[in-house]
Amino acid sequence: MSDAYRKRSKALSYWLRHAPEKGGITLDPNGWAQTAAVLRALQDEGLETPHDMLRAVVDENDKRRFELSGDEQGIRARQGHSVAVEGSWETAVPPPVLYHGTVERFLPAIMREGLTKQKRHHVHLSPDIDTATRVGARRGEAVILTVDAAAMAAAGHEFALSSNGVWLVDAVPPQFLGRTDQS
């Protein structure tokens, strides 16, 4: 992703997931913002963005963080919100094992307390080691944890699947966590 796209993607992440008011944007209960309002907010930040460029930012985001509505009049973040949204995450049966990327400095607390959603709506889990590695590497050298999703599901934990393939859960208790050999 080019630097120009990255700047726009970061602004979208911030506004659509955490602080819509900072961009003068309003989210509906499902997290949708009016595309025209987002384009105005980008322009106000000095990031002139034609509609086709916004579509490219959405389409080319490596994590597929955003989506445009069918008529492209709305845009939203798929998950990762710290602001109140209802979302439309489909409950699903997870694969037997999922993964979570983190860094060494968080490991003692995670292994003691499990994975918690912190200020977000969910804990985010990856379907494969490569994705988890990219996520964990944002903060340093990635440590990859395995999540015994089959055992969690059998114990009554509910999983949801975002439209971009991210698995969502309220928490992962420590007994369901392990560390991969690849960390």
Secondary structure per residue as TSV (DSSP state, phi and psi in degrees):
chain	resnum	aa	ss	phi	psi
A	1	M	-	360.0	132.7
A	2	S	-	-69.3	163.0
A	3	D	H	-60.6	-37.9
A	4	A	H	-62.6	-43.1
A	5	Y	H	-68.6	-39.2
A	6	R	H	-60.9	-43.7
A	7	K	H	-60.6	-41.7
A	8	R	H	-68.8	-40.0
A	9	S	H	-62.8	-41.5
A	10	K	H	-64.8	-41.8
A	11	A	H	-62.7	-44.2
A	12	L	H	-61.1	-44.9
A	13	S	H	-57.7	-46.8
A	14	Y	I	-62.8	-50.3
A	15	W	I	-71.1	-45.3
A	16	L	I	-81.6	-13.8
A	17	R	I	-112.8	-30.5
A	18	H	I	-128.5	-39.3
A	19	A	-	-146.1	68.5
A	20	P	G	-58.8	-32.4
A	21	E	G	-62.6	-27.4
A	22	K	G	-68.3	-22.7
A	23	G	G	-102.8	3.4
A	24	G	T	69.2	29.9
A	25	I	-	-109.1	146.3
A	26	T	-	-114.3	132.6
A	27	L	-	-100.6	139.9
A	28	D	-	-79.5	176.3
A	29	P	T	-57.3	-24.4
A	30	N	T	-95.2	8.7
A	31	G	S	89.1	5.6
A	32	W	-	-82.6	137.4
A	33	A	E	-115.7	154.6
A	34	Q	E	-70.9	129.2
A	35	T	H	-56.9	-40.9
A	36	A	H	-60.9	-38.7
A	37	A	H	-67.1	-38.5
A	38	V	H	-67.5	-42.0
A	39	L	H	-62.5	-38.8
A	40	R	H	-64.8	-42.1
A	41	A	H	-62.6	-42.4
A	42	L	H	-61.8	-43.4
A	43	Q	H	-61.3	-42.4
A	44	D	H	-62.5	-24.9
A	45	E	T	-87.7	3.8
A	46	G	T	80.6	17.7
A	47	L	-	-113.6	68.4
A	48	E	-	-49.8	125.5
A	49	T	-	-138.5	102.5
A	50	P	-	-63.5	157.7
A	51	H	H	-56.9	-40.3
A	52	D	H	-67.2	-28.8
A	53	M	H	-71.5	-39.3
A	54	L	H	-60.3	-44.1
A	55	R	H	-58.9	-40.9
A	56	A	H	-66.5	-39.5
A	57	V	H	-60.5	-42.8
A	58	V	H	-65.1	-48.7
A	59	D	H	-69.4	-33.4
A	60	E	H	-97.2	0.7
A	61	N	-	-63.6	124.4
A	62	D	T	-62.0	-25.1
A	63	K	T	-102.6	3.7
A	64	R	-	50.6	48.1
A	65	R	-	-68.3	-27.1
A	66	F	E	-119.9	161.4
A	67	E	E	-144.8	147.5
A	68	L	E	-99.8	146.5
A	69	S	-	-67.2	166.2
A	70	G	T	-54.9	-37.5
A	71	D	T	-91.8	2.2
A	72	E	S	61.4	18.8
A	73	Q	S	-88.1	-10.5
A	74	G	E	-130.5	152.5
A	75	I	E	-140.4	145.7
A	76	R	E	-152.3	162.6
A	77	A	E	-82.4	141.6
A	78	R	S	-74.0	-35.9
A	79	Q	S	-164.6	179.4
A	80	G	-	94.2	14.7
A	81	H	-	-73.1	142.3
A	82	S	S	-108.8	-7.4
A	83	V	S	-94.9	158.4
A	84	A	-	-71.2	118.6
A	85	V	-	-142.6	151.9
A	86	E	-	-81.8	-32.9
A	87	G	-	65.2	172.5
A	88	S	-	-137.4	56.6
A	89	W	-	-87.5	124.8
A	90	E	E	-80.4	127.9
A	91	T	E	-65.5	137.8
A	92	A	-	-150.5	157.0
A	93	V	-	-83.6	123.2
A	94	P	-	-78.6	164.1
A	95	P	-	-67.3	167.3
A	96	P	S	-58.0	-37.0
A	97	V	E	-130.1	136.1
A	98	L	E	-122.6	174.2
A	99	Y	E	-133.7	154.3
A	100	H	E	-138.6	127.5
A	101	G	E	-95.1	132.6
A	102	T	E	-145.3	-165.1
A	103	V	E	-128.6	160.3
A	104	E	G	-53.7	-40.2
A	105	R	G	-63.7	-22.7
A	106	F	G	-91.6	-10.9
A	107	L	H	-59.3	-45.7
A	108	P	H	-57.2	-45.6
A	109	A	H	-66.6	-40.0
A	110	I	H	-64.2	-44.5
A	111	M	H	-69.5	-24.6
A	112	R	H	-83.9	-44.2
A	113	E	H	-106.8	-13.8
A	114	G	-	86.8	-176.0
A	115	L	E	-90.5	127.2
A	116	T	E	-119.6	156.0
A	117	K	-	-76.8	-8.9
A	118	Q	T	55.9	-122.7
A	119	K	T	-92.0	-0.9
A	120	R	S	-92.7	174.8
A	121	H	S	-76.9	-28.5
A	122	H	S	-148.3	162.9
A	123	V	E	-83.7	136.7
A	124	H	E	-99.6	128.8
A	125	L	E	-122.5	147.0
A	126	S	B	-102.5	148.5
A	127	P	S	-78.9	-13.1
A	128	D	S	-148.6	163.4
A	129	I	H	-66.1	-38.1
A	130	D	H	-60.3	-45.3
A	131	T	H	-64.8	-45.6
A	132	A	H	-60.0	-36.4
A	133	T	H	-64.9	-44.3
A	134	R	H	-61.7	-40.9
A	135	V	H	-64.8	-49.5
A	136	G	H	-64.8	-32.8
A	137	A	G	-70.4	-10.5
A	138	R	G	-63.8	-24.8
A	139	R	G	-112.0	5.4
A	140	G	S	141.8	-155.0
A	141	E	S	-71.9	124.3
A	142	A	E	-72.5	138.4
A	143	V	E	-113.5	128.3
A	144	I	E	-105.5	124.1
A	145	L	E	-101.9	144.1
A	146	T	E	-96.5	146.7
A	147	V	E	-120.9	121.8
A	148	D	E	-77.6	78.6
A	149	A	H	-65.4	-34.2
A	150	A	H	-62.6	-44.4
A	151	A	H	-67.9	-38.4
A	152	M	H	-61.6	-47.0
A	153	A	H	-61.4	-41.8
A	154	A	H	-63.7	-28.8
A	155	A	T	-84.5	0.4
A	156	G	T	101.4	4.4
A	157	H	-	-74.4	136.6
A	158	E	-	-97.9	134.1
A	159	F	-	-111.8	148.5
A	160	A	E	-127.7	155.0
A	161	L	E	-120.3	120.0
A	162	S	-	-72.2	159.2
A	163	S	T	-66.6	-9.3
A	164	N	T	-108.0	16.1
A	165	G	S	88.4	5.6
A	166	V	-	-84.7	130.9
A	167	W	E	-87.8	137.4
A	168	L	E	-122.3	138.2
A	169	V	E	-149.6	155.3
A	170	D	S	-67.1	-39.0
A	171	A	E	-164.5	160.7
A	172	V	E	-124.1	105.1
A	173	P	-	-61.5	151.6
A	174	P	G	-59.7	-28.3
A	175	Q	G	-66.5	-13.2
A	176	F	G	-100.5	5.9
A	177	L	E	-105.8	145.7
A	178	G	E	-143.5	173.5
A	179	R	E	-115.8	134.3
A	180	T	-	-75.1	160.9
A	181	D	T	-72.2	-15.6
A	182	Q	T	-84.7	-1.1
A	183	S	-	-90.5	360.0
